Each structure stands twice: as structure tokens, then as C-alpha cells.
Amino acid sequence: MKATLLHGPKDIRVGEVPDPTLRESTDAIVRVTHACICGSDLWPYRGVGLGPDDGSAAEPQRIGHEFLGVVEETGSDVNSPQRGEVVVSPFTFSDGNCEFCDDGLHTSCVNGGMWGSDGVDGGQGEAVRVPRAEGTLVRLPGGSDEALSASLLTLSDVFSTGHHAAVSASVKQGSTVVVVGDGAVGLSGVLASARLGAERIVIMGRHTPRTDLAKRFGATDVVPERGAEGIERVRELTGGHGAPHVLECVGTDDSLATAVGVVRDGGAIGRVGAPTYANIPQSAEAFFRNVTISGGVAPARNYIPELLPDVLEGRVQPGLVFDKAVGLDDVADGYRAMHEREALKVLVRP
Amino acid sequence: MKATLLHGPKDIRVGEVPDPTLRESTDAIVRVTHACICGSDLWPYRGVGLGPDDGSAAEPQRIGHEFLGVVEETGSDVNSPQRGEVVVSPFTFSDGNCEFCDDGLHTSCVNGGMWGSDGVDGGQGEAVRVPRAEGTLVRLPGGSDEALSASLLTLSDVFSTGHHAAVSASVKQGSTVVVVGDGAVGLSGVLASARLGAERIVIMGRHTPRTDLAKRFGATDVVPERGAEGIERVRELTGGHGAPHVLECVGTDDSLATAVGVVRDGGAIGRVGAPTYANIPQSAEAFFRNVTISGGVAPARNYIPELLPDVLEGRVQPGLVFDKAVGLDDVADGYRAMHEREALKVLVRP
């Protein structure tokens, strides 16, 4: 079958790989109908963390961790989902019954892991062997409704991650929220905050098409300024003291420092931007102002059952973050477009 | 009157200062009967943050932020406490009616501040001018009961700070807790956790007299090992995954890294050790394991009304952290003893 392979920095191609087969009785094979490219896929695409020294991958690496598809085959211990059912996969697999899954923290599952890691398929291909299929996959009862597919696919990662940021920052009915970052995760954070009843949502971002979508998702204010100026502007908008709930959706030193700068004393930052910083900055400021830093990698599997009805019934349309679609053969163009910020988020149709 | 003055690194003396007088109608004058030395007083004592270049103070600096005493005089806008009443002061002053005080975050009071800062008396002296007296001071209804004085004094900072660590780490009935550090704050964190109903309390510390007191306060396990070895030992004691609730009561890079190492995925660290680190370490590990980092400077004023009855009725005895008492004239010996770890915490009797 065909799958996306990362050969080295900015060298991404579709190539032939062996068809996936069941290895464990808890596996399933899913034929992928919809996949996509994540902001975090751009890090290895740019060479970060690839290979041991020179930045080039030792051998071509499978990639992609968001997909929706049809169950083709199941191991003998998989009772659900069944062959022919449409499923969405969270961006990590998990057994669904360890102590962490019981707590809703499927990303820490003792039998879990990441797509594309050693011996595990990536999501940007024609099919995927899904370990722990019963714990991992979520059936989509309506089957495959094309109009909804893009939004259903966001449950895999980006919308669930935005929701995790909001939950980690304790967003609730009537909240005042600041979202740092206007990437697909930031926009999803706006939508998730609005869904949870936030009254005031300030997005910090400077790309008008993106902040326009943020407004459609429920943002009430846009702050294009960055750094000290941006912090000052947000404080002006929030009565001088900042917002009690801040979603950090970028993952850099600067964005985290901005998050600390705009959060109200005693407030919480939900950080979901994959960290490119080694240490959390502004430690003393956060301490003396009693700022809580929460969040992390989103346990999407835990959130999908809660978010799914709102997507199925059209109350939220997180799939609007996709502004480009490519066939699997053109996946390299999708990466290029996201890397060059020409596209916000790219759908891949194998 | 006499007050403690810090002249330079390890040069601390009692000297004559002007008697405090009412400056604002919201002030009170408190005659200090009991004060004490805080671990955080040792930083300026050692020269950290003192003066602009050479570590020596530009002019002698007032010091001390924990005290209990008798109201001697009140400004015209102070209805309570009244002259002659015994009061305890939290380690920051606050107006009690701004939006932060309303939220219980008195350390962020818009009219608040620290003892010993510009134009504000330190607590280690014969008397103190208390700004915002009505918002700041807490009346001790029983008057001054000498047997209870030491424990009542801990409400000012150390016991309230241990309580804040436990609250910030979400300790509750039945919790498994790890306390990093066996200083007076760590021991107070043990006591506060036990008071909140924690079932298992592991203290990380290697000073037997201190860990013995920790056991008396409710610690169930003592881990003397540090670093990777200490983390390993705590994980063994907590089913392999660490504890959901960790109190960081030291404030160094190493202690915070240890806290991240011993916290269970999805758990919370309540940090109250005044940070000597610029940035919070182990950022990526905390992110991928969804560790929440909470806490900060403790809003003691918010906690005193809740903690006071248990102290007054003898259900907790936080004053056991004092293992040395000095008269005001011997305050330098108290600093020396704490600096050399000869004493855990020193009571000062003006």
C-alpha cells in the first residue's frame, strides 16, 4: 500500500510499504478515508528530532497521527468496532482499561503509544494497523457523512486538543479567556471555550483569515500585538489584571511568557502547544502571582464521546480549520503549504 | 524602640529605630509579643538580593514578616481589631476588600505589600505599624494563651504556607501525598495534608529529628534518598507511578525536578518553596505526563479563619516546628542557628 514517508528535512514522499496485517488479537486494520497534517508534524518535517546527528532520518519514517476510516479486519479479541464500521482514531492508542485510562488520561496508558513510532503505522497512508483497537477507536454511529467528515476528523487531535486547553485552564460558563496563538489549535481552543460557555474570548494572533475564523468560532476580541505590547493590550481589554483562563496554543518560550503575562493573578494556563522550550519561563512571576500551569498532551480518546454529539448534530463545526485538501500523492505539497503558512491545516484524502 | 536590622551578609543586629506611629487612618500599631525567623529570611541574610552590586545593603534593612502581638493604637477608620486585643498578622498586609482579597488571594491585594519593604516595618522588632489593619490582622478570641502562642504564630506564614501547598496540590480525604523537603514548611505541609485527610504521606528528607517530627505530624513514610534514587524509591512506595499530589517545599531547581519525578501522570504539584530557580525545569516531561504546576506565595490571610479553630482547640500543633527561642537581643544567634541548620525554626521574643 501507499504511505507517507519522511526521508529527511523537507524531503517527504509517498512510497510503497507492506500492507498492514493483524499482529495481536487486539489489533484492527483500518482503511483510512481521511487523514490530515498536524502542526506538530512540521517539526520532524523541518528536521527537528530527526536522526541522531546530521538531521537526516536514519531510514524513512512513517508519519501522521490523525485519521478516520473504515474497519477492514479485526483481531479475535476485538468485539467492537466491527468490520465495515466507520471509526475515528485519537492521536495516541490506548487499551481503555488501565488505571490511567480509567482516570481519563489515555495519553498515559500503560499499553499505549504514538502513531508512527517504532513498528506502528503512521496515519497518513492508505491503511493503519491499530493496536488496542477496542480501547482506541471510536465508532461513528452515523457512518460516513461526507459533509461532517472534516469536523469528525478534528476529534482525532486538533479540536480535542483545543478542548483540553480549555478544560486545563478551567474555562466554564461566563469565563473570560485569552487564547495565545491563531494556528488550528488556537482556533479550536476558541471554539472549545465558546462551547463551554465562555463569555469573553480574546485571541492573540495577527493572520486576518485566521482571526476571522476565530471570530466565527466565538472570539470577541483580536489582539495582533505580540510581546510586552500584546500583554499590555490584553490587560487593557480585561480590566487591567488579565484573564483568569489562558490557553497556550503555540509551544514556544515567547508564547508561554505571553501566557504568564496575560493571565490574572490566581488564574490558570492550559498549555497544549507541543513544547519547544526546555524550561517554563517566568517562574518567579508565576509563583508570586499564584499562576497555575496545567495542560499537556491531550487525552483525545477521553474527550471524543463528550464532543461527538455536538459535531454530529452540527452545533460546532471544528472542520472549518481545514482550508486545503490534497490527495495522498500530493501530501508533500500539503506539508509545503503548511510550512509556508499558505494553509492553516491540510486534509489528506488517501 | 528596638528592631532587627540587616546591615549586610551575615551581619544582623538589633538596633534603635523610631517608634512606629499611625500614618494613615487605616493603620494600627501592634506591640509584638512573638515573632520568628523564616527560611526565606535566610536569603537576604546570606546576601542574596541585598544591595546593588557588592551584596552589602545600602542601608540597614528591617526584616521579619511573622508576628503575633497586642493592638496598642488604631487609626480612626479601624473598627476591628481594637486596642488591647491579641492579633496575628499574615506575612503580607492586604485591604480585605479588593477583587483579589474577595477571591481569597490576599497576596495579590491591590493595596497590599510585604513587611520590611520600603517604609514598612519588619516583624522582628518591638512594635509594628500595620497598614490596612482591618483587612490584615486576625483577632485571637482567646486572648494570649502562652501554651498556644507558638502554634498561633505559625498561622502567620509557615503553617498557612504548608496548607497552601496542600490545597494547591488538591490534597483531600484519602489522598496519597509526597512532600519534598523537611524544613519547617515541608513539615507544615505534612501536617496540613494530614489535617485534610491524606491517607499516605511520604516525606523526602534526611534529617532524622525533622523526619521524626514529620511522622508525629502524620507522615507514613520517609525517603532520605535524593535525585534519581529518591524518585525511584518514592515510585516503589506508590505503586510504580508516583503520587497524584506533591508538595514542593524547598524552591530549588533540583527539588522541583524531584517533584516532577515523583508526581503521578495527571497529578498536581503545589509549589511553595520561594523559587531560587529562574525557570521551571522538566517542562517537556511535565507536558507529556499532564502534570499541573500550581501554588505560589501563600495567601495566609485567607486561610487563618479556617485553620484557627483547629489550632485553638489543639487538634493540630504546628508550633512544634519551633525548636529554639531567643530574646530580641539574641536574634543574630537565631539566624546563625538556622543558617547552620542547628535549629529548624527559631521563635523570637521581643
Chai-1 contact restraints between the chains, C-beta under 6 A:
chainA,res_idxA,chainB,res_idxB,connection_type,confidence,min_distance_angstrom,max_distance_angstrom,comment,restraint_id
A,L105,B,D265,contact,1.0,0.0,6.0,A-B,restraint_1
A,L105,B,G266,contact,1.0,0.0,6.0,A-B,restraint_2
A,S108,B,D265,contact,1.0,0.0,6.0,A-B,restraint_3
A,D265,B,L105,contact,1.0,0.0,6.0,A-B,restraint_4
A,D265,B,S108,contact,1.0,0.0,6.0,A-B,restraint_5
A,G266,B,L105,contact,1.0,0.0,6.0,A-B,restraint_6
A,P275,B,S283,contact,1.0,0.0,6.0,A-B,restraint_7
A,P275,B,A284,contact,1.0,0.0,6.0,A-B,restraint_8
A,P275,B,F287,contact,1.0,0.0,6.0,A-B,restraint_9
A,Y277,B,S283,contact,1.0,0.0,6.0,A-B,restraint_10
A,N279,B,N279,contact,1.0,0.0,6.0,A-B,restraint_11
A,N279,B,I280,contact,1.0,0.0,6.0,A-B,restraint_12
A,N279,B,P281,contact,1.0,0.0,6.0,A-B,restraint_13
A,N279,B,S283,contact,1.0,0.0,6.0,A-B,restraint_14
A,I280,B,N279,contact,1.0,0.0,6.0,A-B,restraint_15
A,I280,B,I280,contact,1.0,0.0,6.0,A-B,restraint_16
A,I280,B,S283,contact,1.0,0.0,6.0,A-B,restraint_17
A,P281,B,N279,contact,1.0,0.0,6.0,A-B,restraint_18
A,S283,B,P275,contact,1.0,0.0,6.0,A-B,restraint_19
A,S283,B,Y277,contact,1.0,0.0,6.0,A-B,restraint_20
A,S283,B,N279,contact,1.0,0.0,6.0,A-B,restraint_21
A,S283,B,I280,contact,1.0,0.0,6.0,A-B,restraint_22
A,A284,B,P275,contact,1.0,0.0,6.0,A-B,restraint_23
A,F287,B,P275,contact,1.0,0.0,6.0,A-B,restraint_24
A,F287,B,G296,contact,1.0,0.0,6.0,A-B,restraint_25
A,F288,B,V297,contact,1.0,0.0,6.0,A-B,restraint_26
A,N290,B,G296,contact,1.0,0.0,6.0,A-B,restraint_27
A,T292,B,S294,contact,1.0,0.0,6.0,A-B,restraint_28
A,I293,B,I293,contact,1.0,0.0,6.0,A-B,restraint_29
A,S294,B,T292,contact,1.0,0.0,6.0,A-B,restraint_30
A,G296,B,F287,contact,1.0,0.0,6.0,A-B,restraint_31
A,G296,B,N290,contact,1.0,0.0,6.0,A-B,restraint_32
A,V297,B,F288,contact,1.0,0.0,6.0,A-B,restraint_33
